[in-house]
């Protein structure tokens, strides 16, 4: 039960941080030119800043939540569970971006999705996890005004009566999603499947092949077949 409660608290942290970050991105988009094409360099820069703040705030939040040193059993448990939850969370983000990137190959969705560089995505994932572990072992790394402001803002939003209940519901679904994602990752590892692949690409490509373009030759309702009447006459 303590582990589930800990994952639930992490869900509150992730969801409220995402809410605050979304408001900040909304302000930034107000200064962008309408209809401007996505900038991959700017997108990765913002994501690096986001992951840096997310990992720092989460590590600070865990340090305040557990209220004990990492040398204790509870601290080691939180270290392992927190690292796994963060890895599953970032892995889910990577899989979603991979699906959007594959959908972006279609002309109808190209303006809504950026291309994904697998090497950069893996570097962000592994780098974030390594930095997270370092922050948990050395909490003083994230003990600064900016990170403390995010942490206090998350706690204040959570303490708000109605808004806090909304994020509690979101955190509950986050808990269920993390458990399902963990089971999915274990199943993929046992079956030897890659963790970042998605079945959406094959389904999307299959749906594209079902609707031929105007340039493809059309048949008149007859399927191709092999005429075997001559062979039967020779046998007779």
C-alpha positions as CSV (number, residue, x, y, z in Angstrom):
1,X,0.0,0.0,0.0
2,X,2.9,2.4,0.7
3,X,4.2,1.9,-2.8
4,X,0.8,2.5,-4.4
5,X,0.5,5.7,-2.2
6,X,3.9,6.8,-3.3
7,X,3.0,6.3,-7.0
8,X,-0.2,8.2,-6.4
9,X,1.8,11.1,-5.0
10,X,4.1,11.0,-8.0
11,X,1.0,11.1,-10.2
12,X,-0.2,14.3,-8.4
13,X,3.3,15.8,-9.0
14,X,3.4,14.9,-12.7
15,X,-0.1,16.1,-13.4
16,X,0.1,19.4,-11.6
17,X,3.6,20.1,-13.1
18,X,2.2,19.4,-16.6
19,X,-0.6,21.8,-15.8
20,X,1.8,24.6,-14.8
21,X,4.1,23.9,-17.8
22,X,1.1,23.9,-20.1
23,X,0.2,27.4,-18.9
24,X,3.7,28.5,-19.5
25,X,3.7,27.1,-23.0
26,X,0.4,28.8,-23.7
27,X,2.0,32.2,-22.9
28,X,5.0,31.3,-25.1
29,X,2.8,30.4,-28.1
30,X,1.1,33.8,-27.8
31,X,4.3,35.4,-29.0
32,X,4.7,33.0,-32.0
33,X,3.6,33.8,-35.5
34,X,0.2,32.2,-36.4
35,X,0.5,29.4,-38.9
36,X,4.3,29.1,-38.3
37,X,5.7,25.7,-39.1
38,X,7.0,23.6,-36.1
39,X,10.7,24.3,-35.3
40,X,12.4,21.1,-34.3
41,X,15.4,22.8,-32.6
42,X,13.1,25.0,-30.5
43,X,10.9,22.0,-29.7
44,X,13.9,20.0,-28.4
45,X,15.2,23.0,-26.4
46,X,11.8,23.4,-24.7
47,X,11.6,19.7,-24.0
48,X,15.1,19.6,-22.5
49,X,14.1,22.5,-20.2
50,X,10.9,20.7,-19.4
51,X,12.6,17.4,-18.5
52,X,15.2,19.2,-16.5
53,X,12.6,21.0,-14.4
54,X,10.4,17.9,-14.2
55,X,13.2,15.7,-12.9
56,X,14.4,18.4,-10.5
57,X,10.9,19.1,-9.1
58,X,10.1,15.4,-8.8
59,X,13.3,14.6,-6.9
60,X,12.6,17.6,-4.6
61,X,9.0,16.5,-4.1
62,X,10.1,13.0,-3.2
63,X,12.7,14.3,-0.7
64,X,10.0,16.3,1.0
65,X,7.4,13.6,0.8
66,X,9.5,10.8,2.4
67,X,11.1,13.1,5.0
68,X,14.0,10.8,5.6
69,X,17.5,10.0,4.3
70,X,18.1,7.8,1.3
71,X,20.2,5.5,3.5
72,X,17.0,4.0,5.1
73,X,15.0,1.2,3.6
74,X,12.1,3.5,2.8
75,X,14.4,5.9,1.0
76,X,15.9,3.1,-1.1
77,X,12.4,1.8,-1.9
78,X,11.3,5.3,-3.0
79,X,14.5,5.6,-5.1
80,X,13.8,2.4,-7.0
81,X,10.0,3.0,-7.4
82,X,10.5,6.6,-8.3
83,X,13.1,5.8,-10.9
84,X,10.8,3.1,-12.5
85,X,7.8,5.4,-12.5
86,X,9.7,8.2,-14.1
87,X,11.1,5.8,-16.7
88,X,7.6,4.5,-17.5
89,X,6.3,8.0,-17.7
90,X,9.0,9.3,-20.1
91,X,8.7,6.1,-22.1
92,X,5.0,6.7,-22.6
93,X,5.8,10.2,-23.8
94,X,8.3,8.8,-26.2
95,X,5.9,6.3,-27.6
96,X,3.2,9.0,-28.0
97,X,5.7,11.2,-29.9
98,X,6.6,8.2,-32.1
99,X,3.0,7.7,-33.0
100,X,2.5,11.4,-33.8
101,X,5.6,11.4,-35.9
102,X,4.4,8.5,-38.0
103,X,1.0,10.2,-38.4
104,X,2.9,13.3,-39.4
105,X,4.1,11.5,-42.5
106,X,0.6,11.9,-43.9
107,X,0.0,15.3,-45.6
108,X,-3.1,15.8,-43.5
109,X,-1.2,15.6,-40.2
110,X,2.2,17.0,-41.2
111,X,1.6,20.4,-39.7
112,X,0.6,19.0,-36.3
113,X,3.6,16.8,-35.6
114,X,7.4,17.1,-35.5
115,X,9.8,14.5,-36.7
116,X,11.4,12.3,-34.0
117,X,15.1,11.6,-33.8
118,X,15.4,8.2,-32.0
119,X,19.0,8.9,-30.9
120,X,18.0,12.2,-29.3
121,X,14.9,10.7,-27.7
122,X,17.0,7.9,-26.1
123,X,19.5,10.4,-24.9
124,X,16.8,12.5,-23.3
125,X,15.2,9.4,-21.6
126,X,18.5,8.0,-20.3
127,X,19.9,11.3,-19.3
128,X,16.8,12.3,-17.4
129,X,16.8,9.0,-15.5
130,X,20.5,9.4,-14.6
131,X,20.0,13.0,-13.5
132,X,17.0,11.9,-11.4
133,X,19.0,9.3,-9.6
134,X,21.8,11.8,-8.9
135,X,19.3,14.3,-7.6
136,X,17.9,11.7,-5.2
137,X,21.3,10.8,-3.9
138,X,22.2,14.5,-3.6
139,X,19.0,16.4,-2.8
140,X,21.0,19.6,-2.3
141,X,21.4,19.7,-6.1
142,X,17.7,20.7,-6.5
143,X,17.4,22.8,-3.4
144,X,17.1,26.2,-5.1
145,X,14.5,29.0,-5.4
146,X,13.1,27.9,-8.8
147,X,12.6,24.2,-7.9
148,X,11.2,25.1,-4.5
149,X,8.8,27.5,-6.2
150,X,7.5,24.7,-8.4
151,X,7.3,22.3,-5.5
152,X,5.4,24.8,-3.3
153,X,3.1,25.7,-6.2
154,X,2.3,22.0,-6.8
155,X,1.5,21.6,-3.1
156,X,-0.6,24.8,-3.0
157,X,-2.6,23.7,-6.0
158,X,-3.1,20.2,-4.5
159,X,-4.4,21.8,-1.2
160,X,-7.0,23.8,-3.1
161,X,-10.4,22.1,-2.4
162,X,-11.9,21.6,-5.8
163,X,-8.9,21.8,-8.0
164,X,-7.0,19.4,-5.7
165,X,-9.8,16.8,-6.1
166,X,-9.6,17.0,-9.8
167,X,-5.9,16.3,-9.7
168,X,-6.5,13.4,-7.3
169,X,-8.8,11.8,-9.9
170,X,-6.1,12.4,-12.5
171,X,-3.5,10.9,-10.2
172,X,-5.7,7.8,-9.7
173,X,-5.8,7.2,-13.5
174,X,-2.1,7.9,-13.6
175,X,-1.6,5.1,-11.1
176,X,-3.6,2.7,-13.2
177,X,-1.8,3.7,-16.3
178,X,1.6,3.2,-14.7
179,X,0.7,-0.3,-13.6
180,X,-0.6,-1.2,-17.0
181,X,2.5,0.3,-18.7
182,X,4.7,-1.7,-16.3
183,X,2.9,-4.9,-17.3
184,X,3.2,-4.0,-21.0
185,X,7.0,-3.3,-20.7
186,X,7.5,-6.6,-18.9
187,X,5.6,-8.4,-21.5
188,X,7.6,-6.8,-24.3
189,X,10.9,-7.7,-22.6
190,X,9.8,-11.3,-22.2
191,X,8.8,-11.5,-25.9
192,X,11.9,-9.7,-27.1
193,X,10.0,-6.8,-28.6
194,X,11.3,-3.2,-28.7
195,X,10.0,-0.8,-26.1
196,X,9.5,2.1,-28.4
197,X,7.6,0.4,-31.2
198,X,3.9,0.9,-31.7
199,X,1.2,-1.0,-33.6
200,X,-0.4,2.2,-34.7
201,X,2.1,2.6,-37.5
202,X,1.2,-0.7,-39.2
203,X,-2.5,-0.1,-38.7
204,X,-2.2,3.4,-40.2
205,X,-0.2,2.2,-43.2
206,X,-2.7,-0.6,-43.7
207,X,-5.5,1.9,-43.8
208,X,-3.7,3.9,-46.4
209,X,-3.3,1.0,-48.7
210,X,-7.0,0.3,-48.5
211,X,-7.8,3.6,-50.2
212,X,-5.8,3.8,-53.5
213,X,-5.0,7.2,-55.0
214,X,-6.3,8.5,-58.3
215,X,-3.1,7.6,-60.0
216,X,-3.4,3.9,-59.4
217,X,-4.9,1.8,-62.1
218,X,-8.5,0.7,-61.4
219,X,-10.0,-2.6,-62.3
220,X,-13.5,-3.0,-63.5
221,X,-14.6,-5.3,-60.7
222,X,-12.7,-8.3,-62.0
223,X,-9.9,-9.9,-60.0
224,X,-6.8,-11.3,-61.6
225,X,-6.9,-15.1,-62.2
226,X,-5.0,-17.7,-64.2
227,X,-6.8,-19.2,-67.2
228,X,-6.6,-23.0,-66.9
229,X,-9.2,-23.9,-69.6
230,X,-6.4,-24.7,-72.1
231,X,-4.7,-27.1,-69.8
232,X,-7.9,-28.9,-69.1
233,X,-8.6,-29.3,-72.8
234,X,-5.1,-30.8,-73.3
235,X,-5.7,-33.3,-70.5
236,X,-9.0,-34.3,-72.0
